[in-house]
């Protein structure tokens, strides 16, 4: 297996962070955003009825 010869470019990367509601998941999501990585965060929680 060979490694890609292109360096990591945060502007071209994307991440899905689960458990980003609080704690370490939130910290990871914030760190990725701070580095310029496009991210989508998810967190389990109480769902509100669609009124």
Short mmCIF file of the C-alpha atoms (twelve columns), coordinates in Angstrom:
data_MODEL
# 
_entry.id   MODEL 
# 
loop_
_atom_site.group_PDB 
_atom_site.id 
_atom_site.type_symbol 
_atom_site.label_atom_id 
_atom_site.label_alt_id 
_atom_site.label_comp_id 
_atom_site.label_asym_id 
_atom_site.label_seq_id 
_atom_site.Cartn_x 
_atom_site.Cartn_y 
_atom_site.Cartn_z 
_atom_site.pdbx_PDB_model_num 
ATOM 1  C CA . UNK A 1  0.000   0.000  0.000  1 
ATOM 2  C CA . UNK A 2  1.405   3.380  -0.923 1 
ATOM 3  C CA . UNK A 3  0.644   6.728  0.612  1 
ATOM 4  C CA . UNK A 4  -0.665  9.574  -1.536 1 
ATOM 5  C CA . UNK A 5  2.076   11.952 -2.621 1 
ATOM 6  C CA . UNK A 6  -0.103  15.037 -2.159 1 
ATOM 7  C CA . UNK A 7  0.050   16.780 1.216  1 
ATOM 8  C CA . UNK A 8  -3.011  17.199 3.425  1 
ATOM 9  C CA . UNK A 9  -4.954  20.270 2.277  1 
ATOM 10 C CA . UNK A 10 -7.668  21.247 4.789  1 
ATOM 11 C CA . UNK A 11 -9.447  23.402 2.219  1 
ATOM 12 C CA . UNK A 12 -10.130 20.293 0.106  1 
ATOM 13 C CA . UNK A 13 -11.063 17.931 2.938  1 
ATOM 14 C CA . UNK A 14 -14.418 17.272 4.591  1 
ATOM 15 C CA . UNK A 15 -15.297 15.553 7.866  1 
ATOM 16 C CA . UNK A 16 -18.369 14.112 9.510  1 
ATOM 17 C CA . UNK A 17 -18.126 14.349 13.286 1 
ATOM 18 C CA . UNK A 18 -20.594 12.292 15.296 1 
ATOM 19 C CA . UNK A 19 -21.258 13.079 18.945 1 
ATOM 20 C CA . UNK A 20 -20.455 16.762 18.428 1 
ATOM 21 C CA . UNK A 21 -23.093 17.958 20.877 1 
ATOM 22 C CA . UNK A 22 -20.583 18.239 23.688 1 
ATOM 23 C CA . UNK A 23 -17.358 16.857 25.078 1 
ATOM 24 C CA . UNK A 24 -14.607 15.467 22.893 1 
ATOM 25 C CA . UNK A 25 -16.796 15.304 19.774 1 
ATOM 26 C CA . UNK A 26 -17.494 19.026 20.067 1 
ATOM 27 C CA . UNK A 27 -13.806 19.769 20.619 1 
ATOM 28 C CA . UNK A 28 -12.809 17.729 17.564 1 
ATOM 29 C CA . UNK A 29 -15.403 19.485 15.405 1 
ATOM 30 C CA . UNK A 30 -14.185 22.904 16.551 1 
ATOM 31 C CA . UNK A 31 -10.548 21.961 15.910 1 
ATOM 32 C CA . UNK A 32 -11.351 20.791 12.381 1 
ATOM 33 C CA . UNK A 33 -13.289 23.967 11.649 1 
ATOM 34 C CA . UNK A 34 -10.390 25.999 13.023 1 
ATOM 35 C CA . UNK A 35 -8.076  24.275 10.537 1 
ATOM 36 C CA . UNK A 36 -10.400 25.087 7.644  1 
ATOM 37 C CA . UNK A 37 -11.868 21.620 7.161  1 
ATOM 38 C CA . UNK A 38 -15.480 21.638 5.995  1 
ATOM 39 C CA . UNK A 39 -17.428 19.685 8.565  1 
ATOM 40 C CA . UNK A 40 -20.876 18.477 9.464  1 
ATOM 41 C CA . UNK A 41 -21.633 17.748 13.075 1 
ATOM 42 C CA . UNK A 42 -24.273 15.415 14.440 1 
ATOM 43 C CA . UNK A 43 -25.521 14.824 17.947 1 
ATOM 44 C CA . UNK A 44 -28.187 12.578 19.393 1 
ATOM 45 C CA . UNK A 45 -30.866 14.425 21.252 1 
ATOM 46 C CA . UNK A 46 -34.483 14.889 21.993 1 
ATOM 47 C CA . UNK A 47 -36.453 15.462 18.812 1 
ATOM 48 C CA . UNK A 48 -39.143 18.117 18.784 1 
ATOM 49 C CA . UNK A 49 -42.475 17.411 17.077 1 
ATOM 50 C CA . UNK A 50 -42.828 19.094 13.656 1 
ATOM 51 C CA . UNK A 51 -45.440 21.764 14.440 1 
# 
